[in-house]
Amino acid sequence: MRSYADFNAGELAFIEPLPIFERNIATERYLDDKQVMQERRSCLSVYVFCSKLEKRVEEFNINKHFRGSLITFLESGEPFFIESLHRDWPRDEYLSQLTTYINQLKLCLNVQTSMPFPVSKMEIIYEKLTSSLKQVDYDLSRLRFANSYWVSDPKSYGMHLSNHTQNIFLVDNLDNLFQNNFNVGSVFFYRGPYYK
């Protein structure tokens, strides 16, 4: 496909030029370094994101007949990591201003996004396991009836579950657990005694 038609150009051409976010490159570099120092599970560059956003907004303001790239950028999910950073560091003033600016752009351009922040693999596994256990009233022997993709195998330390992509171990006997070797990336949940 050598050419591209922006079908929103007619409607978007009537929107007034958007304000440019006042960047502080030193703060953006600091936030990038802070992510590395705190060893976050995923580190995306605030500096690179702000550069891309600034470029898209400038293109939007300069060319009235090709404005879809900013909308595509906002819908792509790239801003989710900024929202995630802001959620983790709510007192950071720069992230707060940047998140507010992104939300104003989305509101002005009527951009709809489905997720407030990216869901991690662990959150997905936890949600699937929790919903499966609720369906069978937390009876592990019936877990396979809740969802056929769970393969369960009782072990001396508890139960081994597999959903064909991830090994999950529900542990209730730590002494027996330490006598075994496990693959890297396995997920462990400790089932302690239940108190009312």
N, CA, C and O of each residue as an XYZ file, in Angstrom:
784
protein
N       0.845     -1.168      0.000
C       0.000      0.000      0.000
C       0.893      1.234      0.000
O       1.530      1.545      1.007
N       0.938      1.921     -1.102
C       1.848      3.053     -1.240
C       1.217      4.377     -0.863
O       1.927      5.361     -0.653
N      -0.078      4.422     -0.775
C      -0.730      5.676     -0.405
C      -1.649      5.429      0.782
O      -2.052      4.300      1.064
N      -1.960      6.507      1.458
C      -2.786      6.397      2.658
C      -3.813      7.513      2.624
O      -3.464      8.673      2.409
N      -5.060      7.175      2.831
C      -6.118      8.183      2.863
C      -6.587      8.357      4.294
O      -6.965      7.385      4.948
N      -6.565      9.562      4.775
C      -7.039      9.862      6.119
C      -8.520     10.217      6.021
O      -8.870     11.341      5.662
N      -9.392      9.253      6.342
C     -10.825      9.452      6.181
C     -11.409     10.400      7.225
O     -12.540     10.865      7.078
N     -10.649     10.687      8.275
C     -11.108     11.640      9.286
C     -10.672     13.069      8.982
O     -10.974     13.985      9.746
N      -9.968     13.263      7.878
C      -9.369     14.570      7.594
C     -10.407     15.674      7.528
O     -10.162     16.770      8.033
N     -11.560     15.419      6.920
C     -12.577     16.457      6.798
C     -13.054     16.959      8.138
O     -13.147     18.168      8.354
N     -13.355     16.052      9.036
C     -13.843     16.421     10.368
C     -12.734     17.018     11.230
O     -12.956     17.988     11.954
N     -11.542     16.434     11.148
C     -10.427     16.891     11.979
C      -9.872     18.236     11.531
O      -9.241     18.938     12.322
N     -10.101     18.607     10.263
C      -9.561     19.870      9.746
C     -10.146     21.081     10.461
O      -9.527     22.145     10.479
N     -11.322     20.935     11.046
C     -11.978     22.066     11.700
C     -11.575     22.237     13.161
O     -11.977     23.207     13.803
N     -10.788     21.309     13.689
C     -10.333     21.422     15.080
C      -9.211     22.449     15.156
O      -8.299     22.456     14.330
N      -9.295     23.304     16.151
C      -8.264     24.333     16.362
C      -6.933     23.658     16.699
O      -6.923     22.527     17.186
N      -5.809     24.339     16.446
C      -4.507     23.770     16.817
C      -4.460     23.424     18.310
O      -4.997     24.143     19.153
N      -3.816     22.327     18.601
C      -3.735     21.832     19.978
C      -2.564     22.477     20.711
O      -1.561     22.827     20.088
N      -2.680     22.637     22.029
C      -1.546     23.179     22.788
C      -0.401     22.165     22.826
O      -0.624     20.955     22.816
N       0.810     22.677     22.870
C       2.005     21.832     22.956
C       2.356     21.662     24.434
O       2.346     22.626     25.200
N       2.664     20.432     24.821
C       3.054     20.157     26.204
C       4.430     20.763     26.468
O       5.360     20.569     25.686
N       4.555     21.494     27.566
C       5.839     22.098     27.925
C       6.725     21.025     28.549
O       6.537     20.612     29.693
N       7.683     20.600     27.761
C       8.548     19.503     28.198
C       9.695     19.999     29.064
O      10.166     21.129     28.937
N      10.126     19.101     29.955
C      11.327     19.311     30.745
C      12.178     18.064     30.534
O      11.971     17.037     31.179
N      13.128     18.171     29.631
C      13.914     17.001     29.222
C      14.703     16.422     30.395
O      14.863     15.206     30.492
N      15.192     17.278     31.278
C      15.938     16.784     32.447
C      15.043     15.914     33.334
O      15.485     14.881     33.837
N      13.796     16.324     33.527
C      12.857     15.533     34.334
C      12.537     14.215     33.647
O      12.430     13.181     34.307
N      12.383     14.242     32.324
C      12.103     13.010     31.577
C      13.256     12.024     31.712
O      13.032     10.829     31.904
N      14.485     12.514     31.614
C      15.664     11.645     31.791
C      15.722     11.106     33.225
O      16.063      9.944     33.447
N      15.386     11.959     34.188
C      15.365     11.533     35.587
C      14.356     10.399     35.792
O      14.652      9.422     36.480
N      13.156     10.527     35.191
C      12.133      9.484     35.320
C      12.586      8.184     34.664
O      12.287      7.099     35.164
N      13.307      8.288     33.543
C      13.856      7.087     32.903
C      14.864      6.403     33.824
O      14.837      5.183     33.988
N      15.754      7.198     34.424
C      16.746      6.637     35.346
C      16.082      6.045     36.586
O      16.509      5.008     37.093
N      15.041      6.706     37.067
C      14.325      6.231     38.256
C      13.705      4.856     38.002
O      13.703      3.999     38.885
N      13.179      4.649     36.792
C      12.613      3.338     36.449
C      13.681      2.256     36.508
O      13.439      1.159     37.012
N      14.870      2.572     35.986
C      15.964      1.598     35.975
C      16.437      1.314     37.395
O      16.670      0.159     37.752
N      16.579      2.359     38.209
C      17.063      2.183     39.576
C      16.091      1.371     40.424
O      16.515      0.618     41.301
N      14.794      1.517     40.174
C      13.802      0.777     40.952
C      13.499     -0.588     40.349
O      12.666     -1.329     40.870
N      14.176     -0.921     39.251
C      14.041     -2.227     38.603
C      12.583     -2.587     38.354
O      12.111     -3.649     38.759
N      11.882     -1.684     37.683
C      10.494     -1.960     37.304
C      10.463     -3.135     36.339
O      11.438     -3.403     35.637
N       9.329     -3.834     36.312
C       9.227     -5.023     35.459
C       9.322     -4.670     33.978
O       9.744     -5.500     33.172
N       8.936     -3.453     33.610
C       9.122     -2.995     32.236
C       9.507     -1.532     32.285
O       8.898     -0.742     33.006
N      10.505     -1.179     31.525
C      10.987      0.195     31.508
C      10.847      0.748     30.102
O      11.540      0.315     29.182
N       9.957      1.697     29.942
C       9.809      2.408     28.684
C      10.233      3.847     28.922
O      10.048      4.381     30.016
N      10.790      4.465     27.920
C      11.373      5.785     28.085
C      10.319      6.887     28.055
O       9.557      7.004     27.096
N      10.285      7.688     29.109
C       9.407      8.854     29.167
C       9.887      9.886     28.149
O       9.080     10.551     27.500
N      11.211     10.013     28.014
C      11.787     10.960     27.052
C      11.370     10.616     25.621
O      10.955     11.498     24.869
N      11.476      9.352     25.243
C      11.099      8.933     23.883
C       9.602      9.132     23.667
O       9.186      9.612     22.612
N       8.790      8.765     24.660
C       7.345      8.945     24.530
C       6.993     10.416     24.317
O       6.208     10.743     23.427
N       7.571     11.304     25.131
C       7.261     12.733     25.018
C       7.734     13.296     23.680
O       7.081     14.171     23.111
N       8.862     12.800     23.176
C       9.344     13.241     21.859
C       8.366     12.830     20.765
O       8.052     13.622     19.876
N       7.887     11.593     20.834
C       6.915     11.117     19.839
C       5.606     11.894     19.926
O       5.031     12.275     18.907
N       5.144     12.123     21.145
C       3.898     12.862     21.334
C       4.027     14.289     20.804
O       3.133     14.785     20.117
N       5.137     14.943     21.123
C       5.362     16.309     20.654
C       5.379     16.367     19.126
O       4.796     17.271     18.528
N       6.044     15.407     18.504
C       6.108     15.363     17.034
C       4.717     15.198     16.433
O       4.376     15.881     15.467
N       3.906     14.295     16.997
C       2.554     14.055     16.476
C       1.662     15.292     16.629
O       0.888     15.621     15.730
N       1.777     15.971     17.771
C       0.957     17.173     17.994
C       1.386     18.291     17.043
O       0.539     19.003     16.505
N       2.692     18.450     16.833
C       3.167     19.468     15.883
C       2.679     19.167     14.471
O       2.260     20.076     13.755
N       2.729     17.884     14.058
C       2.210     17.498     12.738
C       0.719     17.801     12.639
O       0.239     18.268     11.607
N      -0.003     17.534     13.713
C      -1.442     17.804     13.747
C      -1.714     19.290     13.531
O      -2.620     19.660     12.785
N      -0.924     20.138     14.187
C      -1.134     21.583     14.099
C      -0.708     22.163     12.753
O      -1.303     23.136     12.290
N       0.303     21.590     12.124
C       0.832     22.126     10.865
C      -0.030     21.742      9.671
O      -0.313     22.586      8.821
N      -0.449     20.493      9.593
C      -1.138     19.983      8.406
C      -2.582     19.634      8.746
O      -2.839     18.643      9.429
N      -3.522     20.442      8.275
C      -4.937     20.228      8.584
C      -5.526     19.032      7.848
O      -6.587     18.535      8.226
N      -4.855     18.569      6.812
C      -5.432     17.507      5.988
C      -4.827     16.135      6.273
O      -5.190     15.155      5.621
N      -3.922     16.053      7.225
C      -3.357     14.756      7.608
C      -3.166     14.760      9.120
O      -2.066     15.001      9.618
N      -4.246     14.491      9.840
C      -4.217     14.603     11.295
C      -4.462     13.274     12.008
O      -4.495     13.237     13.238
N      -4.630     12.216     11.279
C      -4.968     10.932     11.890
C      -3.847     10.282     12.666
O      -4.109      9.411     13.496
N      -2.580     10.680     12.422
C      -1.463     10.006     13.097
C      -1.486     10.236     14.608
O      -1.091      9.352     15.367
N      -1.938     11.401     15.053
C      -2.028     11.652     16.499
C      -3.091     10.765     17.128
O      -2.884     10.216     18.210
N      -4.221     10.622     16.460
C      -5.292      9.766     16.985
C      -4.829      8.315     17.036
O      -5.072      7.617     18.020
N      -4.164      7.863     15.981
C      -3.638      6.494     15.961
C      -2.651      6.285     17.101
O      -2.660      5.236     17.746
N      -1.801      7.275     17.353
C      -0.822      7.192     18.435
C      -1.515      7.083     19.792
O      -1.121      6.272     20.630
N      -2.550      7.903     20.008
C      -3.263      7.876     21.290
C      -4.053      6.584     21.477
O      -4.210      6.116     22.604
N      -4.550      6.005     20.386
C      -5.314      4.755     20.472
C      -4.422      3.525     20.541
O      -4.897      2.438     20.872
N      -3.132      3.679     20.235
C      -2.231      2.531     20.118
C      -1.921      1.853     21.441
O      -1.477      0.705     21.451
N      -2.143      2.525     22.545
C      -1.815      1.940     23.843
C      -0.499      2.441     24.402
O      -0.167      2.135     25.547
N       0.262      3.206     23.624
C       1.534      3.724     24.134
C       1.366      4.609     25.370
O       2.204      4.550     26.270
N       0.301      5.436     25.444
C       0.146      6.259     26.656
C      -0.149      5.462     27.927
O      -0.056      6.014     29.023
N      -0.503      4.178     27.810
C      -0.842      3.388     28.994
C       0.311      3.321     29.991
O       0.084      3.325     31.201
N       1.547      3.260     29.492
C       2.648      3.126     30.443
C       2.855      4.426     31.230
O       3.310      4.384     32.373
N       2.528      5.575     30.635
C       2.594      6.842     31.377
C       1.542      6.830     32.481
O       1.808      7.253     33.606
N       0.343      6.341     32.150
C      -0.720      6.245     33.155
C      -0.332      5.265     34.263
O      -0.651      5.477     35.432
N       0.358      4.192     33.881
C       0.822      3.217     34.868
C       1.881      3.832     35.784
O       1.849      3.632     36.998
N       2.814      4.577     35.199
C       3.822      5.263     36.013
C       3.162      6.254     36.970
O       3.533      6.343     38.140
N       2.186      6.991     36.462
C       1.484      7.975     37.301
C       0.732      7.282     38.436
O       0.648      7.808     39.545
N       0.186      6.100     38.152
C      -0.506      5.344     39.198
C       0.484      4.886     40.268
O       0.166      4.898     41.457
N       1.696      4.479     39.842
C       2.705      4.016     40.798
C       3.362      5.166     41.563
O       3.738      5.011     42.725
N       3.497      6.312     40.908
C       4.117      7.486     41.529
C       3.138      8.658     41.477
O       3.369      9.606     40.725
N       2.059      8.623     42.249
C       1.006      9.648     42.146
C       1.446     11.050     42.569
O       0.792     12.028     42.208
N       2.523     11.164     43.314
C       2.959     12.485     43.784
C       3.893     13.183     42.800
O       4.266     14.336     43.016
N       4.273     12.502     41.732
C       5.164     13.111     40.750
C       4.389     14.142     39.931
O       3.462     13.797     39.198
N       4.777     15.404     40.062
C       4.043     16.502     39.424
C       4.137     16.447     37.902
O       3.160     16.731     37.209
N       5.308     16.084     37.381
C       5.485     16.042     35.924
C       4.598     14.967     35.295
O       3.955     15.210     34.273
N       4.564     13.777     35.905
C       3.703     12.704     35.398
C       2.233     13.088     35.509
O       1.429     12.740     34.645
N       1.887     13.799     36.566
C       0.510     14.256     36.734
C       0.119     15.222     35.618
O      -0.964     15.106     35.044
N       1.004     16.176     35.309
C       0.737     17.128     34.223
C       0.657     16.420     32.878
O      -0.208     16.730     32.059
N       1.562     15.467     32.650
C       1.580     14.740     31.380
C       0.319     13.894     31.215
O      -0.259     13.855     30.129
N      -0.110     13.220     32.271
C      -1.329     12.411     32.217
C      -2.552     13.289     31.968
O      -3.432     12.922     31.189
N      -2.611     14.438     32.622
C      -3.717     15.377     32.397
C      -3.729     15.855     30.953
O      -4.790     15.946     30.335
N      -2.556     16.162     30.413
C      -2.444     16.614     29.019
C      -2.923     15.529     28.053
O      -3.660     15.818     27.110
N      -2.508     14.291     28.285
C      -2.931     13.173     27.422
C      -4.446     13.004     27.487
O      -5.099     12.817     26.460
N      -5.002     13.071     28.695
C      -6.456     12.931     28.845
C      -7.210     14.067     28.158
O      -8.281     13.847     27.592
N      -6.655     15.285     28.204
C      -7.281     16.413     27.502
C      -7.256     16.197     25.993
O      -8.230     16.500     25.305
N      -6.134     15.671     25.475
C      -6.055     15.369     24.038
C      -7.098     14.325     23.654
O      -7.784     14.466     22.642
N      -7.212     13.276     24.468
C      -8.189     12.219     24.179
C      -9.610     12.770     24.188
O     -10.431     12.406     23.345
N      -9.891     13.636     25.132
C     -11.222     14.234     25.236
C     -11.509     15.145     24.040
O     -12.591     15.089     23.456
N     -10.546     15.973     23.687
C     -10.705     16.913     22.573
C     -10.888     16.180     21.243
O     -11.677     16.604     20.398
N     -10.152     15.073     21.063
C     -10.193     14.336     19.796
C     -11.170     13.168     19.831
O     -11.275     12.413     18.865
N     -11.881     13.020     20.942
C     -12.863     11.945     21.115
C     -12.232     10.562     20.906
O     -12.771      9.720     20.188
N     -11.091     10.354     21.544
C     -10.376      9.079     21.456
C     -10.836      8.188     22.598
O     -10.799      8.586     23.762
N     -11.270      6.982     22.260
C     -11.716      6.008     23.258
C     -10.652      4.930     23.408
O     -10.205      4.352     22.417
N     -10.251      4.662     24.627
C      -9.329      3.561     24.894
C      -9.994      2.617     25.873
O     -10.791      3.037     26.713
N      -9.664      1.340     25.762
C     -10.384      0.329     26.527
C      -9.754      0.001     27.867
O     -10.459     -0.449     28.770
N      -8.456      0.208     28.031
C      -7.787     -0.188     29.261
C      -7.161      1.018     29.946
O      -6.517      1.833     29.284
N      -7.337      1.150     31.263
C      -6.694      2.264     31.951
C      -5.190      2.096     32.074
O      -4.469      3.088     32.185
N      -4.700      0.866     32.057
C      -3.273      0.595     32.120
C      -3.056     -0.844     31.670
O      -3.992     -1.643     31.694
N      -1.867     -1.180     31.270
C      -1.633     -2.524     30.797
C      -1.729     -3.555     31.905
O      -1.297     -3.306     33.030
N      -2.287     -4.698     31.594
C      -2.432     -5.777     32.557
C      -1.213     -6.682     32.436
O      -0.848     -7.092     31.334
N      -0.589     -6.990     33.552
C       0.589     -7.842     33.518
C       0.175     -9.306     33.393
O      -0.975     -9.669     33.637
N       1.132    -10.123     33.012
C       0.890    -11.560     32.866
C       0.448    -12.173     34.196
O      -0.425    -13.040     34.225
N       1.057    -11.719     35.296
C       0.696    -12.249     36.613
C      -0.742    -11.903     36.978
O      -1.451    -12.719     37.568
N      -1.173    -10.693     36.628
C      -2.552    -10.298     36.927
C      -3.543    -11.153     36.147
O      -4.595    -11.519     36.672
N      -3.214    -11.473     34.898
C      -4.084    -12.318     34.078
C      -4.179    -13.716     34.682
O      -5.273    -14.265     34.809
N      -3.032    -14.296     35.057
C      -3.015    -15.636     35.664
C      -3.823    -15.634     36.959
O      -4.626    -16.536     37.195
N      -3.610    -14.624     37.793
C      -4.314    -14.538     39.068
C      -5.818    -14.439     38.854
O      -6.585    -15.101     39.553
N      -6.253    -13.619     37.895
C      -7.685    -13.466     37.614
C      -8.294    -14.777     37.123
O      -9.384    -15.153     37.555
N      -7.596    -15.477     36.220
C      -8.111    -16.751     35.703
C      -8.216    -17.786     36.814
O      -9.213    -18.499     36.924
N      -7.179    -17.857     37.633
C      -7.173    -18.829     38.723
C      -8.268    -18.508     39.737
O      -8.977    -19.410     40.182
N      -8.413    -17.258     40.102
C      -9.436    -16.852     41.065
C     -10.835    -17.156     40.559
O     -11.657    -17.698     41.296
N     -11.114    -16.810     39.300
C     -12.457    -17.070     38.757
C     -12.727    -18.567     38.655
O     -13.852    -19.010     38.889
N     -11.704    -19.354     38.306
C     -11.880    -20.807     38.237
C     -12.168    -21.394     39.612
O     -13.033    -22.260     39.748
N     -11.448    -20.928     40.634
C     -11.668    -21.433     41.989
C     -13.045    -21.045     42.525
O     -13.672    -21.832     43.233
N     -13.520    -19.851     42.198
C     -14.852    -19.429     42.640
C     -15.939    -20.312     42.037
O     -16.935    -20.608     42.696
N     -15.753    -20.734     40.792
C     -16.761    -21.562     40.121
C     -16.948    -22.906     40.804
O     -18.037    -23.478     40.750
N     -15.904    -23.419     41.447
C     -15.988    -24.735     42.097
C     -15.931    -24.609     43.621
O     -15.567    -25.566     44.305
N     -16.283    -23.452     44.152
C     -16.276    -23.203     45.599
C     -14.935    -23.543     46.239
O     -14.885    -24.102     47.334
N     -13.866    -23.206     45.559
C     -12.496    -23.376     46.039
C     -12.116    -24.830     46.309
O     -11.207    -25.095     47.096
N     -12.793    -25.760     45.673
C     -12.456    -27.177     45.793
C     -11.454    -27.521     44.692
O     -11.814    -27.601     43.517
N     -10.195    -27.723     45.082
C      -9.150    -27.968     44.088
C      -9.361    -29.259     43.308
O      -8.944    -29.361     42.155
N     -10.002    -30.239     43.924
C     -10.217    -31.506     43.217
C     -11.175    -31.337     42.040
O     -11.174    -32.157     41.122
N     -11.994    -30.281     42.057
C     -12.943    -30.039     40.963
C     -12.516    -28.890     40.054
O     -13.295    -28.446     39.211
N     -11.298    -28.411     40.217
C     -10.849    -27.242     39.466
C     -10.916    -27.450     37.958
O     -11.220    -26.521     37.210
N     -10.635    -28.650     37.521
C     -10.657    -28.921     36.078
C     -12.060    -28.762     35.489
O     -12.199    -28.468     34.302
N     -13.097    -28.952     36.302
C     -14.467    -28.785     35.809
C     -14.789    -27.313     35.544
O     -15.653    -27.008     34.722
N     -14.114    -26.414     36.223
C     -14.362    -24.986     36.030
C     -13.905    -24.540     34.646
O     -14.643    -23.863     33.930
N     -12.707    -24.916     34.280
C     -12.163    -24.584     32.961
C     -11.317    -25.749     32.492
O     -10.419    -26.207     33.199
N     -11.607    -26.217     31.315
C     -10.933    -27.427     30.829
C      -9.454    -27.208     30.538
O      -8.707    -28.178     30.408
N      -9.011    -25.953     30.432
C      -7.598    -25.724     30.137
C      -6.700    -25.909     31.356
O      -5.479    -25.951     31.208
N      -7.274    -26.020     32.566
C      -6.450    -26.285     33.745
C      -6.162    -27.775     33.840
O      -7.085    -28.589     33.857
N      -4.913    -28.126     33.899
C      -4.493    -29.503     34.137
C      -3.940    -29.534     35.554
O      -2.978    -28.831     35.866
N      -4.550    -30.354     36.419
C      -4.136    -30.380     37.819
C      -3.513    -31.721     38.156
O      -3.900    -32.761     37.623
N      -2.538    -31.672     39.054
C      -1.822    -32.872     39.465
C      -1.465    -32.731     40.945
O      -0.636    -31.891     41.295
N      -2.083    -33.546     41.833
C      -1.745    -33.460     43.261
C      -0.288    -33.866     43.508
O       0.206    -34.829     42.922
N       0.377    -33.131     44.367
C       1.772    -33.402     44.717
C       1.903    -33.430     46.233
O       0.971    -33.061     46.949
N       3.060    -33.867     46.719
C       3.280    -33.946     48.164
C       3.312    -32.565     48.817
O       3.032    -32.449     50.010
N       3.642    -31.535     48.076
C       3.718    -30.176     48.617
C       2.444    -29.375     48.381
O       2.331    -28.255     48.879
N       1.480    -29.916     47.636
C       0.244    -29.195     47.330
C      -0.321    -29.655     46.003
O      -0.659    -30.828     45.842
N      -0.425    -28.744     45.055
C      -0.972    -29.090     43.748
C      -0.227    -28.352     42.650
O       0.120    -27.178     42.782
N       0.008    -29.078     41.556
C       0.621    -28.485     40.371
C      -0.483    -28.226     39.358
O      -1.226    -29.139     38.997
N      -0.591    -26.988     38.900
C      -1.564    -26.612     37.876
C      -0.810    -26.162     36.639
O       0.272    -25.581     36.724
N      -1.397    -26.439     35.501
C      -0.824    -25.952     34.254
C      -1.956    -25.519     33.346
O      -2.977    -26.198     33.238
N      -1.769    -24.381     32.694
C      -2.750    -23.941     31.703
C      -2.140    -23.990     30.302
O      -2.545    -23.238     29.415
N      -1.187    -24.860     30.114
C      -0.472    -25.112     28.858
C       0.495    -23.999     28.489
O       1.195    -24.114     27.483
N       0.557    -22.948     29.253
C       1.544    -21.898     29.014
C       2.343    -21.586     30.266
O       3.471    -21.100     30.174
N       1.780    -21.857     31.435
C       2.409    -21.469     32.686
C       2.250    -22.572     33.720
O       1.176    -23.161     33.844
N       3.320    -22.853     34.466
C       3.249    -23.787     35.586
C       2.938    -23.005     36.853
O       3.608    -22.026     37.183
N       1.902    -23.461     37.555
C       1.462    -22.799     38.779
C       1.451    -23.842     39.885
O       0.960    -24.955     39.696
N       1.994    -23.478     41.033
C       2.057    -24.401     42.152
C       1.317    -23.802     43.338
O       1.657    -22.719     43.814
N       0.295    -24.524     43.811
C      -0.413    -24.147     45.032
C       0.228    -24.946     46.157
O       0.119    -26.171     46.198
N       0.884    -24.260     47.054
C       1.726    -24.908     48.057
C       1.059    -24.840     49.422
O       0.617    -23.776     49.854
N       0.989    -26.010     50.116
C       0.536    -26.001     51.500
C       1.496    -26.760     52.413
O       1.243    -26.859     53.613
N       2.590    -27.298     51.874
C       3.591    -27.994     52.674
C       4.973    -27.534     52.213
O       5.518    -28.058     51.242
N       5.528    -26.560     52.910
C       6.806    -25.979     52.495
C       7.968    -26.950     52.634
O       8.918    -26.883     51.854
N       7.914    -27.864     53.620
C       9.011    -28.815     53.803
C       9.181    -29.698     52.578
O      10.302    -29.912     52.116
N       8.076    -30.211     52.049
C       8.150    -31.052     50.856
C       8.482    -30.241     49.604
O       9.059    -30.769     48.655
N       8.121    -28.977     49.604
C       8.392    -28.129     48.439
C       9.885    -27.987     48.197
O      10.336    -28.058     47.053
N      10.654    -27.788     49.253
C      12.081    -27.521     49.108
C      12.879    -28.747     48.676
O      14.065    -28.628     48.365
N      12.256    -29.913     48.650
C      12.936    -31.124     48.194
C      12.839    -31.300     46.681
O      13.367    -32.273     46.142
N      12.177    -30.380     45.991
C      11.963    -30.487     44.545
C      12.695    -29.375     43.801
O      13.033    -28.337     44.370
N      12.928    -29.620     42.521
C      13.496    -28.603     41.634
C      12.396    -28.105     40.705
O      11.557    -28.885     40.254
N      12.402    -26.809     40.420
C      11.358    -26.215     39.595
C      11.971    -25.417     38.456
O      13.104    -24.944     38.545
N      11.201    -25.276     37.386
C      11.648    -24.500     36.235
C      11.604    -23.009     36.546
O      10.806    -22.547     37.362
N      12.473    -22.277     35.881
C      12.462    -20.821     35.998
C      11.154    -20.302     35.414
O      10.706    -20.785     34.375
N      10.547    -19.334     36.064
C       9.301    -18.753     35.579
C       8.059    -19.390     36.168
O       6.943    -18.986     35.841
N       8.235    -20.382     37.035
C       7.078    -20.999     37.682
C       6.462    -20.019     38.673
O       7.152    -19.181     39.252
N       5.158    -20.139     38.856
C       4.423    -19.247     39.753
C       3.979    -20.052     40.965
O       3.436    -21.147     40.822
N       4.212    -19.505     42.174
C       3.858    -20.191     43.406
C       2.839    -19.372     44.189
O       2.977    -18.158     44.342
N       1.810    -20.065     44.684
C       0.847    -19.462     45.602
C       0.864    -20.303     46.867
O       0.737    -21.526     46.802
N       1.019    -19.660     48.011
C       1.031    -20.384     49.276
C      -0.377    -20.410     49.844
O      -1.012    -19.370     50.020
N      -0.855    -21.614     50.129
C      -2.177    -21.777     50.747
C      -1.966    -21.983     52.234
O      -1.666    -23.089     52.684
N      -2.123    -20.929     52.977
C      -1.962    -21.025     54.421
C      -3.235    -21.504     55.076
O      -4.250    -21.683     54.403
N      -3.199    -21.716     56.385
C      -4.408    -22.140     57.094
C      -5.477    -21.057     57.030
O      -5.170    -19.865     57.054
N      -6.711    -21.476     56.949
C      -7.845    -20.546     56.843
C      -8.416    -20.298     58.228
O      -8.786    -21.238     58.932
N      -8.486    -19.036     58.615
C      -9.035    -18.673     59.924
C     -10.292    -17.852     59.715
O     -10.343    -17.000     58.829
N     -11.303    -18.106     60.527
C     -12.534    -17.310     60.465
C     -12.493    -16.245     61.518
O     -13.434    -15.461     61.640
